[in-house]
Amino acid sequence: MDSLLGFLCVLSTLVAAGHSLNCTQCLVLNGTSCTGDSITCPTGNYFCSSSITANNVASGYSASFTRTCSPVAQCNQTGSITFLYGTILVGTSCCGTDNCTPANPTLPVSNSTANGLTCQNCFSLNALDCYTGTTLACTGAENKCLRMSQTISGRNLSVTQGLRGCATTSMCDVLGNQTLSASGYNINSNVVCTNGKDGLHHGFLLSTLVSILMAKLFS
């Protein structure tokens, strides 16, 4: 509780002063730490963040790590996405001073209990959308249906892809429309989540999007 109150106090002070933090931005596709250049965050509710994304897919386990500026709503979140090739687990952490190093993020615990939601289940490596007619029974806290479209280029990569599957609400809140360049990669993405009927969530998280690509490329 004390750490949460301290975090909120730092946030209110920065917002009142209109201060823009400087944070490290970097990305490593196979690791749990990285270093990079310092960037200036947008003014407002932005903090320095770290995120770790674990791919538990048919080809095996791998992890990627990102540091960047993130909106406060993305701080200290955990969540997951399940799709055709397995499950992506995500954890984030934040700190609120210039070029600070956030604590190591933690990952959520997997839950295989069906929750009653069924979502479309597909992956395409050459189109912005996919549809196969197959479905996936969602489990645990993955109570949203996710649809993602993205392009990734850089470092000898040029990929267009689409994905549908199950996701936690937390992931829907931190994924979404994004154009970002980091560590030699250029990423353009759009994510929409529904509850199986109506309703949308939007946001963004860099390492999750790249890791979904890498899970497919190395499967």
C-alpha positions in Angstrom: 0.0 0.0 0.0 2.8 2.4 0.9 4.5 1.9 -2.5 1.2 2.5 -4.3 0.6 5.7 -2.4 4.1 6.8 -3.2 3.6 6.1 -6.9 0.4 8.1 -7.0 2.0 11.0 -5.1 4.9 11.1 -7.7 2.3 11.0 -10.5 0.2 13.9 -9.1 3.4 16.0 -8.7 4.5 15.4 -12.2 1.1 16.1 -13.8 0.8 19.4 -11.8 4.2 20.6 -13.0 3.6 19.5 -16.6 6.9 17.6 -16.5 8.0 15.2 -19.2 10.2 12.4 -18.0 13.3 11.1 -19.8 13.3 7.3 -20.1 15.4 4.6 -21.7 14.0 3.0 -24.8 15.1 -0.4 -26.0 14.0 -3.8 -27.1 15.5 -7.2 -27.0 13.8 -10.2 -28.5 15.5 -12.9 -26.5 16.4 -11.7 -23.0 15.2 -10.1 -19.8 17.0 -6.8 -19.8 18.2 -4.2 -22.3 19.9 -0.8 -22.6 19.3 2.0 -25.1 19.1 5.8 -25.7 17.2 8.2 -23.5 14.0 9.6 -25.0 11.6 12.3 -23.8 8.1 11.1 -22.9 5.0 13.1 -23.9 3.8 15.6 -21.3 1.2 14.2 -18.9 0.6 10.8 -17.4 3.7 9.0 -18.7 6.2 6.9 -16.7 9.3 4.9 -17.5 8.2 1.3 -18.0 9.7 -2.2 -18.3 7.7 -5.0 -19.8 8.5 -8.7 -20.2 6.6 -11.0 -22.6 6.9 -14.7 -22.4 5.9 -16.9 -25.3 4.6 -20.3 -24.3 4.0 -21.8 -27.7 4.3 -25.1 -29.6 7.9 -24.3 -30.6 9.0 -23.8 -27.0 9.5 -21.0 -24.5 11.1 -17.6 -25.2 11.0 -14.1 -23.7 11.4 -10.5 -24.9 12.0 -7.4 -22.9 11.2 -3.7 -23.5 11.9 -0.4 -21.8 10.1 2.8 -22.9 7.6 5.6 -21.9 4.1 4.3 -21.1 0.8 5.9 -20.0 0.2 5.4 -16.2 -2.8 3.1 -17.1 -0.3 0.6 -18.5 1.8 0.5 -15.3 2.1 -2.5 -13.1 -0.3 -4.6 -15.3 -0.3 -8.3 -16.0 -2.3 -10.2 -18.6 -2.3 -12.8 -21.4 -3.3 -13.6 -24.9 -4.1 -17.1 -26.2 -4.1 -17.8 -30.0 -3.5 -20.5 -32.5 0.1 -21.2 -31.5 -0.1 -20.9 -27.7 -0.2 -18.3 -25.0 1.6 -14.9 -24.5 2.1 -13.8 -20.9 2.8 -10.1 -20.2 4.0 -8.2 -17.2 4.8 -4.5 -16.8 6.3 -2.2 -14.1 7.0 1.5 -13.9 8.9 4.2 -12.1 8.6 8.0 -12.0 11.9 9.8 -12.2 14.2 10.6 -15.1 15.9 7.6 -16.6 15.0 5.4 -13.6 15.0 1.6 -13.8 11.6 0.0 -13.0 11.5 -3.1 -10.9 11.5 -6.5 -12.6 8.0 -7.1 -14.0 6.1 -10.2 -12.9 4.1 -12.5 -15.1 0.5 -13.8 -14.5 -0.2 -17.4 -13.5 -1.9 -19.5 -16.2 -5.4 -20.7 -15.6 -6.9 -23.5 -17.8 -10.5 -23.3 -16.4 -13.0 -22.5 -19.2 -14.9 -19.3 -18.6 -17.7 -19.8 -21.2 -16.4 -17.3 -23.8 -15.6 -18.6 -27.3 -13.6 -16.5 -29.8 -12.4 -16.9 -33.4 -8.9 -18.5 -33.5 -6.5 -17.9 -36.4 -3.2 -16.4 -37.4 -2.0 -15.1 -40.8 1.6 -14.1 -41.7 0.7 -12.5 -45.0 -2.6 -10.5 -44.4 -3.9 -7.9 -42.0 -6.8 -10.1 -41.0 -7.5 -13.8 -40.8 -10.6 -16.1 -40.6 -10.7 -19.9 -40.7 -14.0 -20.6 -39.1 -12.3 -22.3 -36.1 -12.9 -21.1 -32.6 -11.2 -21.2 -29.2 -12.7 -21.8 -25.8 -11.3 -19.0 -23.5 -10.0 -19.8 -20.1 -9.3 -18.0 -16.8 -9.3 -14.2 -16.9 -9.2 -14.1 -20.8 -12.7 -12.7 -21.1 -12.3 -10.7 -24.3 -12.0 -11.7 -28.0 -9.0 -10.0 -29.6 -8.3 -9.1 -33.3 -4.9 -7.7 -34.2 -3.5 -6.4 -37.5 0.1 -5.2 -37.8 3.1 -4.6 -40.0 6.7 -4.9 -38.8 9.8 -3.9 -40.7 13.5 -3.5 -40.0 16.6 -5.7 -39.4 15.8 -7.7 -42.5 12.2 -8.2 -41.4 9.2 -7.2 -43.5 6.0 -8.8 -42.2 2.3 -8.2 -42.5 0.1 -10.3 -40.1 -3.3 -10.8 -38.5 -4.4 -12.6 -35.4 -7.6 -13.5 -33.6 -7.9 -15.2 -30.1 -8.7 -14.7 -26.4 -7.2 -12.0 -24.2 -7.5 -10.6 -20.7 -9.2 -7.2 -20.2 -5.9 -5.8 -19.0 -4.2 -6.6 -22.4 -7.1 -5.0 -24.3 -6.6 -1.9 -22.2 -2.9 -1.6 -23.1 -3.0 -2.8 -26.7 -4.3 -0.9 -29.8 -3.4 1.7 -32.4 0.4 2.2 -32.5 3.2 3.5 -34.8 6.5 3.1 -33.1 10.2 2.8 -33.9 12.7 1.2 -31.5 15.9 -0.8 -31.7 15.8 -0.8 -35.5 12.2 -2.0 -35.8 9.2 -0.1 -37.2 5.8 -1.2 -36.0 2.3 -0.3 -37.1 -0.5 -2.1 -35.4 -4.2 -2.0 -34.6 -5.9 -4.1 -31.9 -9.6 -4.3 -31.2 -11.2 -6.3 -28.4 -14.9 -7.3 -28.0 -16.8 -9.2 -25.4 -18.1 -11.5 -28.1 -20.9 -9.0 -28.9 -20.3 -5.3 -28.8 -17.8 -3.0 -27.0 -14.2 -2.0 -27.9 -11.0 -1.4 -26.0 -7.9 0.4 -27.3 -4.2 1.0 -26.1 -0.7 -0.3 -26.9 2.3 -2.5 -25.7 5.3 -2.9 -27.9 6.9 -6.1 -26.7 3.7 -8.1 -26.9 3.2 -7.3 -30.6 6.8 -8.1 -31.6 6.7 -11.3 -29.5 3.6 -12.6 -31.2 5.5 -12.3 -34.5 8.6 -14.0 -33.2 6.5 -16.9 -31.8 5.3 -17.6 -35.3 8.6 -17.1 -37.1 10.4 -19.5 -34.8 7.6 -22.1 -34.6 
